[in-house]
Amino acid sequence: GATLNEIFLVILMMTIRKYYDEKDEKVPNLKAAFPMNLRRRKESPFDKHGDPHNVWGYGFMKFHMNYRDPVDLFWKVKNSTDVAKLSPAPFVAKAMATMMVNTNPSI
């Protein structure tokens, strides 16, 4: 299955490519950060008081501008987001940010 973020990324990439195609310009190499859920698979979206909470970080990927058709693009995006979701980078970045805030509350 696909996530809404993946569908949004596909539409965004198609729109950017169409813009550059219509201007007859070369599409630049683009990268993006996208929000991703960092909760453990079985972790509840509610805290111990029953209030909703989010645990999220950023995944990073390059934009795929060379594709045959929208289905080809979808699978390229899906592969990239799946790789990003397996990466420890968002967890490391979140841990570092938390550590910085905890050691310097003025941040």
Backbone as a chain_set.jsonl record, in Angstrom:
{"seq": "GATLNEIFLVILMMTIRKYYDEKDEKVPNLKAAFPMNLRRRKESPFDKHGDPHNVWGYGFMKFHMNYRDPVDLFWKVKNSTDVAKLSPAPFVAKAMATMMVNTNPSI", "coords": {"N": [[0.813, -1.193, 0.0], [0.216, 2.324, -0.274], [1.217, 5.447, 1.212], [-0.358, 8.563, 2.152], [1.519, 10.606, 2.085], [3.364, 9.59, 0.232], [1.852, 9.557, -2.14], [1.379, 12.299, -2.335], [4.04, 13.18, -2.737], [4.564, 12.025, -5.256], [2.717, 13.426, -6.902], [3.673, 16.022, -6.509], [6.289, 15.814, -7.621], [5.638, 15.206, -10.29], [4.347, 17.568, -11.0], [6.384, 19.478, -10.74], [8.192, 18.557, -12.682], [6.575, 18.862, -14.995], [6.313, 21.646, -15.025], [8.993, 22.478, -15.596], [9.336, 21.168, -18.043], [7.439, 22.515, -19.641], [8.58, 25.034, -19.694], [10.731, 24.44, -21.15], [13.184, 23.845, -19.976], [16.051, 22.48, -18.278], [15.529, 20.106, -15.744], [16.361, 20.712, -12.421], [18.558, 19.017, -10.044], [16.894, 17.892, -7.302], [16.182, 17.7, -3.81], [14.402, 16.471, -0.957], [12.936, 16.855, 2.293], [10.824, 14.91, 4.27], [8.017, 14.46, 6.457], [7.905, 11.792, 8.828], [6.535, 9.008, 10.575], [7.757, 8.021, 13.705], [7.039, 6.341, 15.673], [7.03, 3.228, 17.43], [5.981, 0.137, 15.956], [3.891, -1.174, 17.411], [3.282, 0.716, 19.27], [1.123, 2.834, 21.062], [-0.879, 5.539, 19.781], [-1.568, 7.254, 21.747], [-0.885, 8.881, 24.86], [-0.067, 7.996, 28.324], [-2.139, 9.211, 29.658], [-4.202, 9.195, 27.936], [-4.177, 11.132, 26.021], [-3.641, 12.273, 22.686], [-0.546, 11.803, 20.957], [2.291, 12.601, 18.954], [5.054, 11.081, 17.387], [7.593, 11.916, 15.566], [9.832, 12.378, 12.786], [12.205, 13.415, 10.302], [12.47, 12.189, 7.011], [14.698, 11.784, 4.255], [15.043, 12.37, 0.776], [15.88, 12.125, -2.736], [14.437, 13.883, -5.483], [12.716, 12.236, -8.047], [13.077, 12.715, -11.284], [13.32, 11.593, -13.727], [11.335, 9.564, -15.232], [9.174, 7.066, -16.652], [6.374, 6.963, -16.675], [3.47, 7.792, -14.619], [3.077, 5.545, -12.913], [5.567, 4.27, -12.882], [7.011, 6.333, -11.646], [5.695, 6.374, -9.164], [6.544, 3.887, -8.042], [9.277, 4.355, -7.843], [9.303, 6.44, -5.961], [8.059, 5.126, -3.8], [9.955, 3.123, -3.251], [12.126, 4.761, -2.467], [11.069, 6.078, -0.176], [10.582, 3.87, 1.44], [13.207, 2.976, 1.869], [14.196, 5.201, 3.261], [12.619, 5.016, 5.537], [13.695, 2.798, 6.764], [16.14, 3.659, 7.501], [18.459, 4.661, 10.025], [18.84, 7.342, 10.389], [16.705, 9.389, 10.846], [16.005, 8.747, 13.502], [18.401, 9.075, 14.877], [18.852, 11.819, 14.435], [16.619, 12.89, 15.797], [17.177, 12.012, 18.424], [19.566, 13.411, 18.898], [18.651, 16.066, 18.737], [16.87, 16.089, 20.895], [18.678, 15.615, 22.988], [20.213, 17.952, 22.823], [18.305, 19.904, 23.503], [17.666, 19.077, 26.076], [20.099, 19.498, 27.396], [20.506, 22.163, 27.082], [18.235, 24.175, 27.876], [17.487, 26.667, 26.878], [17.311, 26.602, 24.172]], "CA": [[0.0, 0.0, 0.0], [0.883, 3.623, -0.328], [0.799, 6.443, 2.189], [-0.737, 9.848, 1.55], [2.754, 11.346, 1.808], [3.949, 9.083, -1.018], [1.029, 10.055, -3.24], [1.674, 13.73, -2.427], [5.36, 13.335, -3.351], [4.427, 11.711, -6.689], [2.038, 14.568, -7.55], [4.605, 17.154, -6.471], [7.357, 15.591, -8.602], [5.059, 15.327, -11.63], [4.064, 18.988, -11.221], [7.669, 20.167, -10.956], [8.702, 18.166, -14.009], [5.733, 19.495, -16.014], [6.685, 23.06, -15.054], [10.252, 22.633, -16.328], [9.11, 20.742, -19.431], [6.731, 23.591, -20.34], [9.532, 26.138, -19.878], [11.801, 23.874, -21.951], [14.407, 23.978, -19.19], [16.52, 21.258, -17.613], [15.057, 19.971, -14.366], [17.507, 20.631, -11.517], [18.563, 17.943, -9.049], [16.2, 18.372, -6.115], [16.043, 16.792, -2.677], [13.342, 16.902, -0.057], [12.728, 16.232, 3.589], [9.402, 14.663, 4.452], [7.746, 13.957, 7.81], [7.616, 10.367, 8.928], [6.198, 8.499, 11.897], [8.849, 7.298, 14.354], [6.499, 5.464, 16.716], [7.205, 1.793, 17.214], [4.816, -0.449, 15.285], [2.796, -1.49, 18.335], [3.125, 1.802, 20.234], [-0.161, 3.53, 20.974], [-0.789, 6.966, 19.446], [-2.033, 8.007, 22.911], [0.001, 8.771, 26.014], [-0.653, 7.277, 29.462], [-3.342, 9.921, 30.097], [-5.2, 9.093, 26.88], [-4.047, 12.256, 25.089], [-2.887, 11.889, 21.485], [0.807, 12.355, 20.801], [2.997, 12.217, 17.735], [6.495, 10.869, 17.439], [7.929, 12.013, 14.152], [11.119, 12.912, 12.379], [12.264, 13.682, 8.871], [13.171, 11.33, 6.078], [15.261, 12.579, 3.158], [15.115, 11.662, -0.504], [16.021, 12.94, -3.936], [13.258, 13.861, -6.352], [12.913, 11.431, -9.244], [12.55, 13.474, -12.411], [13.401, 10.745, -14.924], [10.418, 8.44, -15.104], [8.442, 6.77, -17.89], [4.951, 7.266, -16.51], [3.177, 7.974, -13.191], [3.244, 4.297, -12.16], [7.011, 4.139, -12.702], [7.388, 7.312, -10.632], [5.199, 5.909, -7.864], [7.399, 2.835, -7.495], [10.551, 4.976, -7.454], [9.053, 7.155, -4.709], [7.789, 4.112, -2.778], [11.239, 2.531, -2.901], [12.918, 5.756, -1.734], [10.515, 6.298, 1.161], [10.823, 2.645, 2.216], [14.625, 3.01, 2.276], [14.314, 6.239, 4.292], [11.968, 4.528, 6.761], [14.584, 1.811, 7.374], [17.369, 4.34, 7.878], [18.505, 5.143, 11.414], [19.092, 8.787, 10.404], [15.693, 10.187, 11.552], [16.053, 8.452, 14.932], [19.62, 9.702, 15.383], [18.617, 13.27, 14.441], [15.684, 13.188, 16.887], [17.892, 11.822, 19.686], [20.513, 14.523, 19.046], [17.876, 17.281, 19.033], [16.374, 15.947, 22.268], [19.823, 15.779, 23.854], [20.576, 19.377, 22.827], [17.287, 20.649, 24.262], [17.777, 18.701, 27.486], [21.316, 20.057, 27.989], [20.455, 23.62, 26.986], [16.811, 24.479, 27.781], [17.214, 27.942, 26.211], [17.164, 26.376, 22.733]], "C": [[0.854, 1.252, 0.0], [0.38, 4.512, 0.802], [0.371, 7.707, 1.447], [0.503, 10.676, 1.231], [3.39, 10.893, 0.497], [3.165, 9.572, -2.229], [1.283, 11.553, -3.438], [3.028, 13.953, -3.108], [5.318, 13.044, -4.848], [3.804, 12.891, -7.429], [2.962, 15.78, -7.602], [5.702, 16.999, -7.519], [6.835, 15.716, -10.034], [4.802, 16.794, -11.975], [5.345, 19.763, -11.501], [8.221, 19.828, -12.329], [7.892, 18.82, -15.121], [6.085, 20.975, -16.149], [7.959, 23.265, -15.884], [10.124, 22.197, -17.785], [8.444, 21.853, -20.234], [7.633, 24.799, -20.581], [10.709, 25.715, -20.743], [13.163, 24.086, -21.283], [14.759, 22.633, -18.557], [16.022, 21.255, -16.17], [16.276, 19.86, -13.452], [17.422, 19.391, -10.618], [17.96, 18.509, -7.77], [16.157, 17.281, -5.059], [14.966, 17.343, -1.763], [13.449, 16.188, 1.276], [11.225, 16.036, 3.73], [9.166, 14.115, 5.855], [7.452, 12.469, 7.784], [7.396, 9.971, 10.381], [7.38, 7.719, 12.463], [8.351, 6.418, 15.499], [6.801, 4.015, 16.385], [5.895, 1.219, 16.679], [3.64, -0.679, 16.23], [2.55, -0.389, 19.37], [1.811, 2.541, 19.99], [0.055, 4.986, 20.563], [-1.268, 7.858, 20.597], [-1.066, 7.82, 24.066], [-0.73, 8.101, 27.174], [-1.91, 7.944, 30.016], [-4.452, 9.868, 29.057], [-5.168, 10.239, 25.884], [-3.244, 11.813, 23.866], [-1.5, 12.528, 21.49], [1.421, 11.817, 19.514], [4.465, 12.021, 18.052], [6.933, 10.852, 15.981], [9.318, 12.596, 13.967], [11.062, 13.16, 10.882], [13.027, 12.598, 8.139], [13.662, 12.204, 4.928], [15.318, 11.732, 1.897], [15.342, 12.643, -1.642], [14.718, 12.845, -4.731], [13.608, 13.093, -7.617], [12.262, 12.163, -10.421], [12.626, 12.706, -13.721], [12.532, 9.517, -14.708], [9.639, 8.29, -16.399], [6.986, 7.216, -17.812], [4.673, 7.383, -15.012], [3.356, 6.707, -12.35], [4.722, 4.048, -11.886], [7.492, 5.1, -11.612], [6.928, 6.862, -9.252], [6.134, 4.873, -7.257], [8.781, 3.354, -7.116], [10.401, 5.704, -6.118], [8.852, 6.155, -3.571], [9.086, 3.463, -2.318], [12.075, 3.5, -2.061], [12.388, 5.992, -0.324], [10.702, 5.056, 2.038], [12.266, 2.591, 2.715], [14.806, 4.028, 3.403], [13.717, 5.766, 5.618], [12.829, 3.483, 7.482], [15.88, 2.437, 7.888], [17.33, 4.754, 9.351], [18.619, 6.668, 11.503], [18.008, 9.601, 11.115], [15.717, 9.971, 13.07], [17.274, 9.109, 15.582], [19.426, 11.216, 15.474], [17.681, 13.667, 15.578], [16.373, 13.059, 18.236], [18.869, 12.965, 19.936], [19.78, 15.813, 19.398], [17.363, 17.237, 20.463], [17.506, 16.172, 23.267], [20.214, 17.252, 23.945], [19.586, 20.19, 23.647], [17.417, 20.345, 25.749], [19.019, 19.286, 28.155], [21.348, 21.575, 27.939], [18.995, 24.039, 26.8], [16.489, 25.805, 27.087], [17.046, 27.8, 24.707], [15.704, 26.3, 22.371]], "O": [[2.059, 1.214, 0.247], [-0.741, 4.349, 1.284], [0.692, 7.896, 0.274], [0.537, 11.373, 0.217], [3.899, 11.716, -0.265], [3.757, 9.959, -3.236], [1.389, 12.022, -4.571], [3.148, 14.827, -3.966], [5.966, 13.74, -5.63], [4.313, 13.309, -8.469], [3.027, 16.478, -8.613], [6.014, 17.954, -8.23], [7.517, 16.273, -10.895], [5.017, 17.213, -13.112], [5.384, 20.606, -12.397], [8.669, 20.713, -13.059], [8.471, 19.289, -16.101], [6.148, 21.5, -17.261], [7.998, 24.122, -16.767], [10.741, 22.796, -18.666], [8.83, 22.113, -21.374], [7.463, 25.51, -21.571], [11.587, 26.525, -21.04], [14.146, 24.452, -21.927], [13.901, 21.779, -18.333], [16.086, 22.266, -15.472], [17.137, 19.009, -13.675], [16.355, 18.798, -10.456], [18.46, 19.491, -7.221], [16.102, 16.093, -5.373], [14.658, 18.534, -1.793], [13.975, 15.08, 1.375], [10.444, 16.907, 3.347], [10.006, 13.391, 6.389], [6.836, 11.954, 6.85], [7.999, 10.534, 11.294], [7.942, 6.859, 11.785], [9.152, 5.818, 16.215], [6.827, 3.62, 15.22], [4.823, 1.77, 16.931], [2.498, -0.398, 15.866], [1.702, -0.544, 20.248], [1.447, 2.831, 18.85], [1.05, 5.601, 20.947], [-1.363, 9.075, 20.441], [-0.493, 6.745, 24.24], [-1.879, 7.684, 27.028], [-2.665, 7.32, 30.761], [-5.526, 10.431, 29.267], [-6.023, 10.322, 25.002], [-2.277, 11.063, 23.997], [-1.316, 13.648, 21.967], [1.099, 10.72, 19.059], [5.036, 12.72, 18.89], [6.674, 9.893, 15.255], [9.889, 13.214, 14.866], [9.992, 13.118, 10.274], [14.084, 12.147, 8.582], [13.085, 13.259, 4.664], [15.605, 10.536, 1.945], [15.039, 13.831, -1.53], [13.997, 11.85, -4.654], [14.682, 13.285, -8.189], [11.037, 12.216, -10.527], [12.049, 13.132, -14.721], [12.951, 8.549, -14.073], [9.462, 9.25, -17.149], [6.441, 7.774, -18.764], [5.559, 7.099, -14.206], [3.749, 6.795, -11.187], [5.089, 3.657, -10.778], [8.288, 4.72, -10.754], [7.68, 6.954, -8.282], [6.483, 4.971, -6.08], [9.393, 2.852, -6.174], [11.265, 5.598, -5.247], [9.419, 6.326, -2.491], [9.292, 3.274, -1.119], [12.664, 3.102, -1.056], [13.169, 6.095, 0.622], [10.951, 5.173, 3.237], [12.515, 2.202, 3.856], [15.491, 3.75, 4.388], [14.241, 6.075, 6.688], [12.695, 3.309, 8.693], [16.628, 1.8, 8.63], [16.282, 5.151, 9.859], [18.504, 7.226, 12.594], [18.357, 10.451, 11.934], [15.476, 10.905, 13.834], [17.191, 9.632, 16.693], [19.793, 11.828, 16.477], [17.917, 14.67, 16.252], [16.179, 13.906, 19.109], [18.989, 13.439, 21.066], [20.231, 16.569, 20.258], [17.417, 18.243, 21.171], [17.314, 16.845, 24.28], [20.513, 17.746, 25.033], [19.987, 21.073, 24.406], [17.295, 21.241, 26.584], [19.002, 19.545, 29.358], [22.118, 22.209, 28.66], [18.56, 24.239, 25.666], [15.333, 26.047, 26.742], [16.68, 28.761, 24.03], [15.366, 26.114, 21.202]]}, "num_chains": 1, "name": "protein.A"}
